[in-house]
């Protein structure tokens, strides 16, 4: 049996190691996720790309999905009303109702998406590079 002080140091080291592992896994899932152009090639068209931004025209038919992918911080602008389901890298999900003309800011994210509305979804995504 270890002395009490060594046991406490062992527990602290174990907790710190587990924390670092969890942070690393989360970072790896963001880094290793596909670009949206690879995750949903039939849905995306790049309208503009330079050193500051990338502007993507994203269209998805009802029921269409985009696999796990990453975006830097970005703004999404809905051109039509729609409903989307987001599945995050950790498996959590959320649904969002979009209204035509609505703009939404999002920090960097890794997720998969699904158009769960009854009509086509059309969104302009402006990814911020700097």
MDTraj code that builds the backbone (N, CA, C; nanometers):
import mdtraj as md
import numpy as np

residues = "UNK UNK UNK UNK UNK UNK UNK UNK UNK UNK UNK UNK UNK UNK UNK UNK UNK UNK UNK UNK UNK UNK UNK UNK UNK UNK UNK UNK UNK UNK UNK UNK UNK UNK UNK UNK UNK UNK UNK UNK UNK UNK UNK UNK UNK UNK UNK UNK UNK UNK UNK UNK UNK UNK UNK UNK UNK UNK UNK UNK UNK UNK UNK UNK UNK UNK UNK UNK UNK UNK UNK UNK UNK UNK UNK UNK UNK UNK UNK UNK UNK UNK UNK UNK UNK UNK UNK UNK UNK UNK UNK UNK UNK UNK UNK UNK UNK UNK UNK UNK UNK UNK UNK UNK UNK UNK UNK UNK UNK UNK UNK UNK UNK UNK UNK UNK UNK UNK UNK UNK UNK UNK UNK UNK UNK UNK UNK UNK UNK UNK".split()
xyz = np.array([
    [0.0832, -0.1176, 0.0000],
    [0.0000, 0.0000, 0.0000],
    [0.0880, 0.1244, 0.0000],
    [0.0493, 0.2242, -0.0823],
    [0.1264, 0.3466, -0.0933],
    [0.0953, 0.4394, 0.0233],
    [0.1947, 0.5184, 0.0657],
    [0.1672, 0.6197, 0.1679],
    [0.0641, 0.7202, 0.1137],
    [-0.0066, 0.7857, 0.2038],
    [-0.1152, 0.8769, 0.1675],
    [-0.0701, 0.9848, 0.0690],
    [0.0448, 1.0445, 0.0893],
    [0.0935, 1.1510, 0.0014],
    [0.1174, 1.0991, -0.1396],
    [0.1762, 0.9801, -0.1542],
    [0.1989, 0.9227, -0.2866],
    [0.0667, 0.8875, -0.3536],
    [-0.0310, 0.8431, -0.2762],
    [-0.1629, 0.8103, -0.3303],
    [-0.2287, 0.9364, -0.3867],
    [-0.2190, 1.0481, -0.3163],
    [-0.2770, 1.1744, -0.3632],
    [-0.2084, 1.2215, -0.4910],
    [-0.0750, 1.2121, -0.4965],
    [-0.0020, 1.2517, -0.6167],
    [-0.0397, 1.1626, -0.7347],
    [-0.0571, 1.0350, -0.7095],
    [-0.0964, 0.9402, -0.8133],
    [-0.2346, 0.9775, -0.8673],
    [-0.3289, 1.0098, -0.7786],
    [-0.4644, 1.0464, -0.8204],
    [-0.4624, 1.1760, -0.9016],
    [-0.3852, 1.2748, -0.8571],
    [-0.3759, 1.4004, -0.9308],
    [-0.3170, 1.3776, -1.0698],
    [-0.2136, 1.2962, -1.0771],
    [-0.1506, 1.2658, -1.2054],
    [-0.2476, 1.1928, -1.2970],
    [-0.3229, 1.1000, -1.2428],
    [-0.4206, 1.0244, -1.3209],
    [-0.5309, 1.1168, -1.3733],
    [-0.5828, 1.2033, -1.2882],
    [-0.6885, 1.2958, -1.3291],
    [-0.6371, 1.3918, -1.4366],
    [-0.5184, 1.4464, -1.4171],
    [-0.4595, 1.5362, -1.5159],
    [-0.4376, 1.4637, -1.6487],
    [-0.3902, 1.3416, -1.6442],
    [-0.3675, 1.2631, -1.7658],
    [-0.4981, 1.2372, -1.8399],
    [-0.6039, 1.2042, -1.7674],
    [-0.7343, 1.1806, -1.8302],
    [-0.7886, 1.3091, -1.8924],
    [-0.7703, 1.4211, -1.8242],
    [-0.8146, 1.5493, -1.8783],
    [-0.7417, 1.5802, -2.0090],
    [-0.6119, 1.5646, -2.0102],
    [-0.5320, 1.5904, -2.1309],
    [-0.5751, 1.4971, -2.2439],
    [-0.6017, 1.3723, -2.2131],
    [-0.6471, 1.2765, -2.3128],
    [-0.7802, 1.3205, -2.3734],
    [-0.8741, 1.3615, -2.2902],
    [-1.0061, 1.4051, -2.3388],
    [-0.9937, 1.5282, -2.4284],
    [-0.9124, 1.6253, -2.3872],
    [-0.8921, 1.7450, -2.4681],
    [-0.8270, 1.7073, -2.6010],
    [-0.7309, 1.6169, -2.5977],
    [-0.6622, 1.5737, -2.7198],
    [-0.7575, 1.5039, -2.8155],
    [-0.8443, 1.4196, -2.7632],
    [-0.9405, 1.3492, -2.8476],
    [-1.0360, 1.4489, -2.9118],
    [-1.0829, 1.5445, -2.8353],
    [-1.1711, 1.6473, -2.8902],
    [-1.1026, 1.7278, -2.9984],
    [-0.9772, 1.7658, -2.9771],
    [-0.9019, 1.8409, -3.0768],
    [-0.8777, 1.7552, -3.1997],
    [-0.8452, 1.6282, -3.1798],
    [-0.8195, 1.5382, -3.2929],
    [-0.9443, 1.5213, -3.3775],
    [-1.0610, 1.5122, -3.3156],
    [-1.1835, 1.4959, -3.3935],
    [-1.2089, 1.6195, -3.4787],
    [-1.1726, 1.7388, -3.4268],
    [-1.1883, 1.8606, -3.5064],
    [-1.0878, 1.8617, -3.6208],
    [-0.9627, 1.8293, -3.5919],
    [-0.8576, 1.8342, -3.6918],
    [-0.8778, 1.7271, -3.7993],
    [-0.9235, 1.6093, -3.7602],
    [-0.9350, 1.4975, -3.8536],
    [-1.0654, 1.4960, -3.9323],
    [-1.1619, 1.5788, -3.8972],
    [-1.2890, 1.5800, -3.9682],
    [-1.2677, 1.6350, -4.1090],
    [-1.3488, 1.5855, -4.2020],
    [-1.3398, 1.6305, -4.3400],
    [-1.3820, 1.7760, -4.3545],
    [-1.3371, 1.8345, -4.4614],
    [-1.3866, 1.9638, -4.5041],
    [-1.5280, 1.9413, -4.5576],
    [-1.6152, 2.0399, -4.5456],
    [-1.7535, 2.0248, -4.5914],
    [-1.7593, 1.9935, -4.7416],
    [-1.6624, 2.0417, -4.8183],
    [-1.6612, 2.0136, -4.9621],
    [-1.6388, 1.8649, -4.9908],
    [-1.5684, 1.7961, -4.9022],
    [-1.5486, 1.6514, -4.9155],
    [-1.6647, 1.5743, -4.8546],
    [-1.7213, 1.6262, -4.7450],
    [-1.8303, 1.5567, -4.6752],
    [-1.9611, 1.5630, -4.7535],
    [-1.9799, 1.6679, -4.8308],
    [-2.1045, 1.6856, -4.9063],
    [-2.0748, 1.7493, -5.0419],
    [-1.9997, 1.6797, -5.1272],
    [-1.9567, 1.7412, -5.2535],
    [-2.0709, 1.7806, -5.3466],
    [-2.1809, 1.7079, -5.3431],
    [-2.2935, 1.7404, -5.4301],
    [-2.3763, 1.8575, -5.3815],
    [-2.3522, 1.9001, -5.2592],
    [-2.4317, 2.0083, -5.1988],
    [-2.3602, 2.1425, -5.1983],
    [-2.2299, 2.1421, -5.2209],
    [-2.1497, 2.2625, -5.1994],
    [-2.0871, 2.3157, -5.3274],
    [-2.0858, 2.4476, -5.3358],
    [-2.0168, 2.5159, -5.4450],
    [-1.9465, 2.6365, -5.3840],
    [-1.8173, 2.6495, -5.4071],
    [-1.7420, 2.7641, -5.3559],
    [-1.7687, 2.8835, -5.4465],
    [-1.8206, 2.9902, -5.3872],
    [-1.8493, 3.1128, -5.4620],
    [-1.7311, 3.2087, -5.4617],
    [-1.6555, 3.2074, -5.3516],
    [-1.5408, 3.2969, -5.3360],
    [-1.4476, 3.2368, -5.2325],
    [-1.3187, 3.2434, -5.2598],
    [-1.2207, 3.2042, -5.1581],
    [-1.0981, 3.2915, -5.1736],
    [-1.0537, 3.3457, -5.0604],
    [-0.9301, 3.4221, -5.0566],
    [-0.8646, 3.4006, -4.9210],
    [-0.7673, 3.4831, -4.8851],
    [-0.6949, 3.4624, -4.7598],
    [-0.7794, 3.4960, -4.6366],
    [-0.8931, 3.5627, -4.6555],
    [-0.9765, 3.6054, -4.5425],
    [-1.1012, 3.5211, -4.5206],
    [-1.1662, 3.4798, -4.6293],
    [-1.2933, 3.4086, -4.6189],
    [-1.3057, 3.3011, -4.7271],
    [-1.3995, 3.2096, -4.7023],
    [-1.4457, 3.1177, -4.8061],
    [-1.5978, 3.1234, -4.8017],
    [-1.6593, 3.1508, -4.9151],
    [-1.8047, 3.1610, -4.9244],
    [-1.8556, 3.0384, -4.9991],
    [-1.9456, 2.9642, -4.9327],
    [-1.9957, 2.8381, -4.9871],
    [-2.1463, 2.8476, -5.0074],
    [-2.1909, 2.8087, -5.1245],
    [-2.3339, 2.7962, -5.1535],
    [-2.3696, 2.6512, -5.1217],
    [-2.4525, 2.6298, -5.0188],
    [-2.4889, 2.4952, -4.9723],
    [-2.6374, 2.4707, -4.9992],
    [-2.6672, 2.3683, -5.0764],
    [-2.8057, 2.3292, -5.1052],
    [-2.8212, 2.1813, -5.0743],
    [-2.9268, 2.1462, -4.9995],
    [-2.9518, 2.0061, -4.9644],
    [-3.0996, 1.9757, -4.9839],
    [-3.1264, 1.8666, -5.0506],
    [-3.2647, 1.8216, -5.0688],
    [-3.3190, 1.7701, -4.9360],
    [-3.4506, 1.7631, -4.9243],
    [-3.5128, 1.7096, -4.8027],
    [-3.4570, 1.5702, -4.7753],
    [-3.4118, 1.5472, -4.6530],
    [-3.3558, 1.4184, -4.6130],
    [-3.2073, 1.4014, -4.6424],
    [-3.1471, 1.4913, -4.7158],
    [-3.0061, 1.4791, -4.7513],
    [-2.9166, 1.5080, -4.6308],
    [-2.8042, 1.4354, -4.6245],
    [-2.7108, 1.4466, -4.5124],
    [-2.5722, 1.4872, -4.5609],
    [-2.5001, 1.5546, -4.4726],
    [-2.3574, 1.5833, -4.4931],
    [-2.2844, 1.5155, -4.3779],
    [-2.1869, 1.4323, -4.4092],
    [-2.1118, 1.3605, -4.3063],
    [-2.0342, 1.4540, -4.2151],
    [-1.9683, 1.3965, -4.1169],
    [-1.8921, 1.4735, -4.0183],
    [-1.7895, 1.5614, -4.0907],
    [-1.7931, 1.6902, -4.0585],
    [-1.7020, 1.7860, -4.1201],
    [-1.6781, 1.9029, -4.0242],
    [-1.5811, 1.9851, -4.0569],
    [-1.5456, 2.0985, -3.9710],
    [-1.5579, 2.2293, -4.0459],
    [-1.5901, 2.3327, -3.9710],
    [-1.5896, 2.4703, -4.0205],
    [-1.5091, 2.5537, -3.9218],
    [-1.4334, 2.6519, -3.9705],
    [-1.3813, 2.7527, -3.8775],
    [-1.5001, 2.8401, -3.8361],
    [-1.4765, 2.9437, -3.7589],
    [-1.5848, 3.0359, -3.7252],
    [-1.6505, 3.0804, -3.8557],
    [-1.7849, 3.0892, -3.8532],
    [-1.8550, 3.1199, -3.9786],
    [-1.9915, 3.1823, -3.9532],
    [-2.0467, 3.2375, -4.0600],
    [-2.1832, 3.2894, -4.0600],
    [-2.2600, 3.2116, -4.1652],
    [-2.3792, 3.1646, -4.1280],
    [-2.4680, 3.0972, -4.2227],
    [-2.5875, 3.1877, -4.2474],
    [-2.6211, 3.2073, -4.3751],
    [-2.7330, 3.2928, -4.4135],
    [-2.8345, 3.2080, -4.4891],
    [-2.9538, 3.1946, -4.4336],
    [-3.0576, 3.1105, -4.4940],
    [-3.1277, 3.1856, -4.6070],
    [-3.1356, 3.1216, -4.7231],
    [-3.2058, 3.1796, -4.8366],
    [-3.3520, 3.1354, -4.8410],
    [-3.3824, 3.0234, -4.7746],
    [-3.5191, 2.9711, -4.7673],
    [-3.5448, 2.9222, -4.6251],
    [-3.6709, 2.9029, -4.5910],
    [-3.7045, 2.8422, -4.4622],
    [-3.6615, 2.6957, -4.4646],
    [-3.6171, 2.6436, -4.3522],
    [-3.5768, 2.5035, -4.3471],
    [-3.5542, 2.4562, -4.2055],
    [-3.5318, 2.3278, -4.1937],
    [-3.5071, 2.2671, -4.0631],
    [-3.3887, 2.1719, -4.0765],
    [-3.2913, 2.1870, -3.9872],
    [-3.1681, 2.1091, -3.9932],
    [-3.1405, 2.0419, -3.8601],
    [-3.0865, 1.9223, -3.8672],
    [-3.0400, 1.8510, -3.7475],
    [-2.8877, 1.8500, -3.7525],
    [-2.8257, 1.8925, -3.6421],
    [-2.6805, 1.8931, -3.6286],
    [-2.6402, 1.7820, -3.5321],
    [-2.5434, 1.7011, -3.5709],
    [-2.4862, 1.5997, -3.4822],
    [-2.3411, 1.6382, -3.4588],
    [-2.3081, 1.6702, -3.3345],
    [-2.1727, 1.7139, -3.2998],
    [-2.0775, 1.5960, -3.2906],
    [-1.9490, 1.6266, -3.2873],
    [-1.8452, 1.5232, -3.2816],
    [-1.8605, 1.4348, -3.1587],
    [-1.9166, 1.4889, -3.0498],
    [-1.9351, 1.4097, -2.9273],
    [-2.0635, 1.3268, -2.9297],
    [-2.1408, 1.3342, -3.0402],
    [-2.2635, 1.2561, -3.0524],
    [-2.3891, 1.3312, -3.0124],
    [-2.3747, 1.4457, -2.9476],
    [-2.4928, 1.5233, -2.9095],
    [-2.5581, 1.5812, -3.0359],
    [-2.6884, 1.6050, -3.0280],
    [-2.7610, 1.6580, -3.1433],
    [-2.8439, 1.7789, -3.1040],
    [-2.8780, 1.8584, -3.2035],
    [-2.9707, 1.9693, -3.1843],
    [-3.0355, 1.9973, -3.3197],
    [-3.1563, 2.0495, -3.3130],
    [-3.2286, 2.0860, -3.4336],
    [-3.2411, 2.2372, -3.4392],
    [-3.2414, 2.2900, -3.5616],
    [-3.2544, 2.4347, -3.5802],
    [-3.3530, 2.4624, -3.6927],
    [-3.4439, 2.5536, -3.6670],
    [-3.5361, 2.6009, -3.7707],
    [-3.4774, 2.7298, -3.8270],
    [-3.4604, 2.7336, -3.9564],
    [-3.4053, 2.8509, -4.0225],
    [-3.5159, 2.9235, -4.0969],
    [-3.5121, 3.0539, -4.0928],
    [-3.6068, 3.1377, -4.1653],
    [-3.5311, 3.2106, -4.2758],
    [-3.5922, 3.2230, -4.3923],
    [-3.5297, 3.2948, -4.5031],
    [-3.4875, 3.4335, -4.4557],
    [-3.3641, 3.4714, -4.4858],
    [-3.3119, 3.6016, -4.4452],
    [-3.2437, 3.6015, -4.3094],
    [-3.2457, 3.4887, -4.2402],
    [-3.1841, 3.4784, -4.1079],
    [-3.0353, 3.4507, -4.1213],
    [-2.9546, 3.5208, -4.0429],
    [-2.8102, 3.4984, -4.0374],
    [-2.7750, 3.4461, -3.8989],
    [-2.6887, 3.3446, -3.8952],
    [-2.6479, 3.2829, -3.7690],
    [-2.4957, 3.2764, -3.7652],
    [-2.4373, 3.3228, -3.6547],
    [-2.2928, 3.3103, -3.6339],
    [-2.2657, 3.1833, -3.5552],
    [-2.1570, 3.1134, -3.5910],
    [-2.1147, 2.9946, -3.5169],
    [-1.9632, 2.9975, -3.4992],
    [-1.9147, 2.9687, -3.3792],
    [-1.7704, 2.9515, -3.3632],
    [-1.7277, 2.8239, -3.4364],
    [-1.5996, 2.7983, -3.4424],
    [-1.5494, 2.6776, -3.5084],
    [-1.6231, 2.5555, -3.4553],
    [-1.6567, 2.4637, -3.5450],
    [-1.7391, 2.3490, -3.5056],
    [-1.7071, 2.2282, -3.5928],
    [-1.7267, 2.1115, -3.5356],
    [-1.7228, 1.9855, -3.6098],
    [-1.8584, 1.9212, -3.5899],
    [-1.9251, 1.8911, -3.7014],
    [-2.0591, 1.8327, -3.6929],
    [-2.0959, 1.7630, -3.8239],
    [-2.2045, 1.6878, -3.8194],
    [-2.2698, 1.6352, -3.9389],
    [-2.4049, 1.7045, -3.9450],
    [-2.4626, 1.7157, -4.0651],
    [-2.5924, 1.7816, -4.0778],
    [-2.6885, 1.6955, -4.1574],
    [-2.8162, 1.7200, -4.1325],
    [-2.9221, 1.6523, -4.2066],
    [-3.0364, 1.7504, -4.2268],
    [-3.0841, 1.7604, -4.3510],
    [-3.2013, 1.8433, -4.3793],
    [-3.3236, 1.7632, -4.3377],
    [-3.3825, 1.7989, -4.2244],
    [-3.4988, 1.7252, -4.1740],
    [-3.6296, 1.7966, -4.2069],
    [-3.6200, 1.9004, -4.2899],
    [-3.7395, 1.9705, -4.3345],
    [-3.8038, 1.8962, -4.4511],
    [-3.9179, 1.9466, -4.4944],
    [-3.9903, 1.8827, -4.6048],
    [-3.9559, 1.9442, -4.7404],
    [-3.8721, 2.0459, -4.7409],
    [-3.8320, 2.1099, -4.8661],
    [-3.6803, 2.1246, -4.8717],
    [-3.6316, 2.1654, -4.9881],
    [-3.4887, 2.1854, -5.0059],
    [-3.4382, 2.2974, -4.9145],
    [-3.3148, 2.2828, -4.8705],
    [-3.2488, 2.3808, -4.7849],
    [-3.1451, 2.4539, -4.8696],
    [-3.1362, 2.5845, -4.8547],
    [-3.0381, 2.6619, -4.9306],
    [-2.9785, 2.7670, -4.8378],
    [-2.8481, 2.7555, -4.8147],
    [-2.7778, 2.8403, -4.7182],
    [-2.6473, 2.8885, -4.7802],
    [-2.6113, 3.0110, -4.7527],
    [-2.4788, 3.0634, -4.7873],
    [-2.3961, 3.0608, -4.6594],
    [-2.2794, 2.9969, -4.6652],
    [-2.1902, 2.9855, -4.5495],
    [-2.0663, 3.0687, -4.5760],
    [-2.0366, 3.1606, -4.4851],
    [-1.9170, 3.2443, -4.4974],
    [-1.8215, 3.2026, -4.3856],
    [-1.7188, 3.1267, -4.4244],
    [-1.6174, 3.0804, -4.3271],
    [-1.5113, 3.1894, -4.3120],
    [-1.4791, 3.2200, -4.1874],
    [-1.3835, 3.3263, -4.1568],
    [-1.2468, 3.2628, -4.1337],
    [-1.1491, 3.3039, -4.2132],
    [-1.0153, 3.2444, -4.2025],
    [-0.9253, 3.3172, -4.1055],
    [-0.9438, 3.4460, -4.0856],
    [-0.8558, 3.5228, -3.9970],
    [-0.9332, 3.5743, -3.8799],
])
top = md.Topology()
chain = top.add_chain()
for i, resn in enumerate(residues, 1):
    res = top.add_residue(resn, chain, resSeq=i)
    for name in ("N", "CA", "C"):
        top.add_atom(name, md.element.get_by_symbol(name[0]), res)
traj = md.Trajectory(xyz[None], top)
